Amino acid sequence: MAEQESDWELLQLNQQKEHCSMEHLDHETGRISNKGFSWQLIVAAVVGALGSSFLYGYNLSVVNAPSSYIRKLYNQSWSTRYNYAVSKGTVSIMWSVTVSIFAIGGLVGALIVIPMVDFLGRKGTMLLNNLFAITAALLMSLWNIAGIPEMMILGRFIMGIDGGIALSTLPMYLNEVSPKHIRGSLGQVTAILICVGVFVGQVLGLPDIFGKESQWPCLFGFIMIPALIQLLVLPFFPESPRYLLLQKQDRKRAEEAFSIFLGREDVSQDIEDVLAETRIQRNIRLVSVIQLFKTRAAKWQIITVVVTMAAYQLCGLNAIWFYTNSIFAEAGIQPDNIPYITLSTGGIEILASLISGMTVEKLGRRLLLIGGFVLMTLFFGILTVSLTFQHHAPWIPYISIMCILGVIASFCIGPGGIPFVLVGEFFPQSQRPAAFMIAGSVNWISNFAVGLLFPLIQEGLGNYCFLIFAAICLAGALYLYFVLPETKNKTFSEIDEAFLK
């Protein structure tokens, strides 16, 4: 017990000295460290996200533009193979499988992430994951030449595996390489690149670019470019120093990694901080998901992760995308112009996520996350009213458009990215892979449930379906208000203590 108290005192003392070390400038290397990090850290984060969360966002939006062409080819391929035309219902089922199997692949990816990050490391897992993306891109961009629809479906499944691995590994890597004073901002790189990926998918899918019947395979071939960039560039950056120190027991490489990411040569304090936290935890061996569920001290952290990740998918953003085109049409926008106007939603996503990344260290995770859910509740309520009375006055559809943009902005300010940051902050090194596996599983199961159930809910409730999403957002906000502690600028040990209170 005395040894544990000594470790805690050492950790606190080191944290008091942190400001001094942040102002250190290494004149020999020329690295800027007055901010406590180097340009290498920022580049590693962006490159890591480019081949991970960017591709996830891109694959969410890229299937929309070529959907009619792919359905047509499904019909032609079926007729060629079986010598009779397939029914519209069968084509619809094949397309539904094509879209929804992405989430099933994501669940598989989330379930296999623990052994991968343990054996290959965080960086190694991201590098290997690019092979999934490249394989999927080849299958999806070449199946029309082969005339085999199963290649498209298999490609979407493999791309889902890539997404499941990426959305667990990237936040884990960012969390472990970031100094705590920018942990939230750097963690938001995951969400920012998701939004950029969605936007790029929308832009490339325009009829003037690749959204044509003759060029749609290029939309899926493009997937290889970010994957190859990460595959070629990321090897020049270090592995997670925490992984090297605690799981590989390689202090020398851990010191080198800390030195590169923090921009200073003297990283002995950072090494001691990690070791002191580990001695307090009394465990550096990875725990399984079952062992994590049995850990009483982690009960509220696990529940909070499940709630935030479920709310992330069930809060209704997918429903917003479903309604966007029809609402723009009601506002009098010409059908040919709607794809271009829809780009405004992607721009709002990027802007809001950037604002979140720049303010999360000042305002904190708690305010942005709870505030985002509260604002979504408000906008969903107004949207329900405006859709109900949209034919009573010509200006009401514009209210609906403002509500759509408001929901998107509110989501990206908090719920769109902070849940990924929190998972990494809630759990120590030994529990983190299992925690990300739980978070990823909840994320992808909820994603699949939304895709499966939303058409039924929309058909049964019509415009009132948004009230269900308003209730989910409100319930999430209330839970987080009473349970979630602020994690801004806190060590893992301090966050543990906050949950115990």
Secondary structure, 3 states (H helix, E strand, C coil): CHHHHHHHHHHHHHHHCHHHHHCCCCCCCCCCCCCCCCHHHHHHHHHHHHCCHHHHHHHHHCCCCCHHHHHHHHHHHHHHHHCCCCCHHHHHHHHHHHHHHHHHHHHHHHHCHHHHHHHHHHHHHHHHHHHHHHHHHHHHHHHHHHCCHHHHHHHHHHHHHHHHHHHHHHHHHHHHHCCHHHHHHHHCHHHHHHHHHHHHHHHHCCCCCCCCCCCCHHHHHCCHHHHHHHHHHHHHCCCCHHHHHHHCCCHHHHHHHHHHHHCCCCCHHHHHHHHHHHHHHCCCCCCCHHHHHCCHHHHHHHHHHHHHHHHHHHCCHHHHHHHHHHHHHHCCCCHHHHHHHCHHHHHHHHHHHHHHHHHHHHHCHHHHHHHHHHHHHHHHHHHHHHHHCCCCCCCHHHHHHHHHHHHHHHHHHCCCCHHHHHHHHHCCCCCHHHHHHHHHHHHHHHHHHHHHHHHHHHHHHHHHHHHHHHHHHHHHHHHHHHHCCCCCCCCHHHHHHHHHC
